[in-house]
Every structure is written in structure tokens, then in C-alpha cells.
Amino acid sequence: MIEPDFLHTTRAAYDTWAARYAELFANGLEDFPLDRAMLGAFAAFVRADGGGPVADLGCGPGHVTSLLDSFGLDVSGIDLSPEMIAIARAVRPDLRFEVGSMTALDRADGELAGVLARYSIIHTPPEQLPLVLTEFQRVLAPGGHLLLAFQAHDDPAELAESFDHKVALAYRWSPDRVAALLTETGFTEKARLVRAPLEDERQFPHAHLLLTKTPTP
């Protein structure tokens, strides 16, 4: 199978930035209390439903994977960048990390109790987003939980707006439009958070969508 150009470009860019990226996020999410709260809620829903395997998609150097582990989840990390995965394995050799793509996850249908995609869809071309969301739906068990985070824009007439990301071309997404796509894909929205940027972030709002895979009647 021929790999889409955006995957090749994104992988190469993050391989180059991996060490610097790991330094920037070495303190986890101590400066992001609202983000931590949404991750905590996600973990609580997964635990309340009996737990089960969770995948941190686009895990980078594994800082959020480690946080989910501290929340009591059976979590593993998947990232497109081999350099990112090498750093994650070195820092947390007790956790499972592997190279993979959100467009074709090496997971069985219904295998996962939870999926986290924190800023992992931002380099996905808009025409490819339905494919990625369908893959999330495929690997989740009925009633499984999904948490998405991404830079947002407030024009519901447009699904995405491109912006000049430091690493590779990226997209801001309309929370309403992404939520609608997820509903069409087979999810039920449980909660959303749209927060203002922090002082050292670009002046974009940040959206978090928490959803559940709708059980088949």
C-alpha cells in the first residue's frame, strides 16, 4: 500500500523535532489544569465501565501516556514517529509503545476500552478525517470512550482552517463540525471543553471532546 504523503511528511518532521519536543513537555501537564481535568474524567469513565486497554494515539514521547498510567489505566502509546517512540520507551520501559498510524491501527475490532487522540488529528488533511474517525470507532468496544483534543476555530461553516505549525502543516477544527462527524460515525457526545489559550500558547482556542461509542441496538 502506498503511504499518503501527509504521513511521510509528518513522520519526518516529528523525527527531527523529537528530542526538543520531549524537553518542552518534560513536566507533563502541570501547567494545564483544565486539560488534566478532561483526562481525569476520561480515565474515570473508562474505570467505571470496568477498565480495559486504552490507546494513546499520537503519544509522542509518552508524557500523557504516563499520566494515564498514573490514573490507573491499562494504557499503551502509538505514534507515527520512530524517534518519538524510542524516547518514550527509554523513559518508560515498563509501558508499551509502538510505531503506527491512526489511518490503520494494529488493533482488533472492538479491542479497546478507550482511545485518546490529544492533538493527534491536527496534521490530518480534512478529506482524510472521516477515515481516521472511522478507525477510532472500529477499534473501540461498544460503550468505549474517546477523548479528542485539538486547536479550534469558531466558524461552524468550515470544518478546518490551516495554520503554520512549527513542525508541519496543521489544521484547526470546528468543534461543532467534528462532533457532528463523530455522531455520524457512531459516537455519542458526553461533554466538551473549549478553553482560552494560555500565555505561552498561540492565540487559538483549544477544544476537548469526550464521547462514547454508541452501542449497537
C-alpha positions as MATLAB code, in Angstrom:
seq = 'MIEPDFLHTTRAAYDTWAARYAELFANGLEDFPLDRAMLGAFAAFVRADGGGPVADLGCGPGHVTSLLDSFGLDVSGIDLSPEMIAIARAVRPDLRFEVGSMTALDRADGELAGVLARYSIIHTPPEQLPLVLTEFQRVLAPGGHLLLAFQAHDDPAELAESFDHKVALAYRWSPDRVAALLTETGFTEKARLVRAPLEDERQFPHAHLLLTKTPTP';
ca = [
       0.000    0.000    0.000;
       1.308    3.452   -0.930;
       1.543    5.706    2.117;
      -0.259    9.061    1.887;
       2.150   11.975    1.533;
       0.953   13.664    4.722;
       2.000   10.659    6.817;
       5.502   10.628    5.359;
       5.892   14.389    5.820;
       4.563   14.368    9.382;
       6.732   11.407   10.416;
       9.905   13.000    9.043;
       9.145   16.322   10.737;
       8.486   14.805   14.163;
      11.537   12.557   13.918;
      13.565   15.764   13.566;
      11.779   17.507   16.449;
      11.524   14.523   18.808;
      14.270   15.425   21.282;
      13.211   19.078   21.517;
       9.552   18.103   21.840;
      10.374   15.769   24.726;
      12.190   18.611   26.516;
       9.280   21.005   26.104;
       6.802   18.604   27.702;
       9.080   17.045   30.300;
       6.878   18.309   33.175;
       3.790   16.561   31.831;
       0.708   18.758   32.019;
       1.311   20.533   35.317;
       0.551   23.900   33.682;
      -2.670   22.678   32.029;
      -5.230   22.059   34.808;
      -8.270   22.010   32.523;
      -6.611   19.542   30.168;
      -5.729   17.322   33.138;
      -9.332   17.535   34.324;
     -10.637   16.239   30.993;
      -8.063   13.449   31.020;
      -9.132   12.618   34.558;
     -12.779   12.472   33.519;
     -11.893   10.227   30.576;
      -9.972    7.892   32.889;
     -12.838    7.851   35.393;
     -15.351    6.814   32.722;
     -13.066    4.019   31.499;
     -12.512    2.722   35.051;
     -16.222    2.952   35.880;
     -17.005    0.679   32.945;
     -14.585   -1.979   34.194;
     -11.385   -0.742   32.631;
      -9.706   -2.451   29.704;
      -6.967   -1.495   27.267;
      -6.578    2.153   26.278;
      -4.523    3.554   23.396;
      -2.859    6.963   23.444;
      -2.731    7.747   19.737;
      -0.060   10.196   18.673;
       1.579    9.671   22.049;
       4.826   11.467   21.184;
       7.441   10.965   23.917;
       4.842    9.380   26.183;
       4.236   12.126   28.752;
       0.443   11.809   28.605;
       0.650    8.024   28.363;
       2.489    8.117   31.690;
      -0.188   10.376   33.161;
      -2.954    7.976   32.122;
      -0.976    5.152   33.685;
      -0.891    7.142   36.942;
      -4.686    7.442   36.669;
      -4.913    3.644   36.818;
      -5.477    2.861   33.143;
      -4.054   -0.081   31.180;
      -2.562    2.236   28.574;
      -0.196    1.885   25.637;
       1.139    4.504   23.234;
       1.184    4.622   19.440;
       2.955    7.244   17.350;
       3.890    7.749   13.719;
       7.440    8.825   14.605;
      10.023    6.117   15.416;
      12.172    8.741   17.162;
       9.304    9.701   19.454;
       8.682    6.053   20.275;
      12.375    5.491   21.033;
      12.284    8.338   23.582;
       9.050    7.079   25.146;
      10.461    3.566   25.531;
      13.647    4.893   27.115;
      11.731    7.000   29.647;
       9.054    4.404   30.478;
      10.335    0.928   29.557;
       7.544   -0.566   31.666;
       4.865    0.715   29.276;
       4.088   -0.496   25.765;
       4.920    1.886   22.924;
       4.818    1.127   19.215;
       5.082    2.836   15.847;
       1.788    3.029   13.992;
      -0.656    5.183   12.065;
      -4.144    6.316   13.036;
      -5.249    5.539    9.487;
      -4.673    1.792   10.016;
      -4.347    0.793   13.660;
      -2.912   -2.601   14.549;
      -5.805   -3.366   16.868;
      -8.694   -5.787   16.504;
     -12.270   -4.586   16.081;
     -13.696   -3.592   19.456;
     -10.439   -4.288   21.314;
     -10.127   -1.014   23.229;
     -11.996    0.442   26.189;
     -10.643    3.908   25.481;
      -8.892    5.998   22.833;
      -7.091    9.251   23.470;
      -6.148   11.425   20.495;
      -4.645   14.534   22.048;
      -3.667   16.977   19.281;
      -3.137   13.905   17.103;
      -5.557   14.813   14.303;
      -4.153   18.283   13.668;
      -1.912   17.208   10.768;
      -4.656   15.156    9.106;
      -5.941   16.671    5.837;
      -9.670   17.404    6.209;
     -10.629   14.909    3.500;
      -8.855   12.177    5.499;
     -10.508   12.946    8.839;
     -13.587   10.706    8.331;
     -11.237    7.753    7.669;
      -9.390    8.406   10.929;
     -12.589    8.809   12.954;
     -13.951    5.578   11.489;
     -10.766    3.816   12.593;
     -11.273    5.129   16.128;
     -14.805    3.746   16.058;
     -13.647    0.377   14.737;
     -11.117   -0.331   17.488;
     -13.353    0.781   20.367;
     -15.673   -1.641   22.108;
     -19.357   -0.643   22.251;
     -19.632    1.873   25.065;
     -15.889    2.607   24.856;
     -14.686    6.153   25.377;
     -12.921    8.631   23.088;
     -11.228   11.884   24.082;
     -10.114   14.252   21.329;
      -8.185   17.490   21.793;
      -7.246   19.978   19.083;
      -6.758   23.641   18.278;
     -10.159   25.059   17.406;
     -11.817   27.786   15.386;
     -15.310   29.195   15.819;
     -16.716   29.181   12.279;
     -19.062   26.171   12.020;
     -19.377   26.791    8.281;
     -15.837   25.431    7.849;
     -14.612   22.069    9.116;
     -10.950   23.098    9.163;
      -8.651   26.079    8.865;
      -4.971   25.502    8.137;
      -2.263   27.191   10.175;
       1.506   27.332   10.154;
       2.535   24.827   12.826;
       6.199   24.769   13.898;
       6.594   21.130   12.862;
       4.319   20.523    9.855;
       1.210   21.904    8.173;
      -1.655   21.679   10.635;
      -5.379   22.358   10.889;
      -7.670   23.942   13.430;
     -11.056   22.274   13.611;
     -14.623   23.393   14.265;
     -15.757   21.598   17.450;
     -19.347   21.532   16.171;
     -18.367   20.039   12.811;
     -16.021   17.450   14.332;
     -18.691   16.469   16.860;
     -21.193   16.085   14.017;
     -18.791   13.852   12.078;
     -18.272   11.716   15.174;
     -22.033   11.396   15.671;
     -22.361   10.227   12.070;
     -19.517    7.758   12.671;
     -21.271    6.157   15.644;
     -20.423    8.196   18.742;
     -22.473    9.977   21.391;
     -21.070   13.187   22.825;
     -20.798   13.250   26.627;
     -19.015   16.551   27.235;
     -16.887   19.235   25.644;
     -14.495   21.871   26.879;
     -13.268   24.840   24.864;
     -10.655   26.812   26.747;
      -8.783   30.012   26.034;
      -5.089   29.775   25.160;
      -2.524   30.081   27.916;
       0.048   32.864   27.862;
       2.724   30.839   26.059;
       0.329   29.294   23.527;
      -0.676   30.688   20.164;
      -3.892   32.672   20.319;
      -6.167   29.818   19.355;
      -8.909   28.254   21.485;
      -8.383   24.620   22.453;
     -11.210   22.086   22.232;
     -11.677   18.790   24.063;
     -14.472   16.411   23.044;
     -15.395   13.432   25.226;
     -17.541   10.814   23.509;
     -18.750    7.232   23.839;
     -19.079    4.692   21.065;
     -22.806    4.225   20.665;
     -23.766    0.596   21.452;
     -25.475   -1.264   18.622;
     -29.184   -1.842   19.428;
];
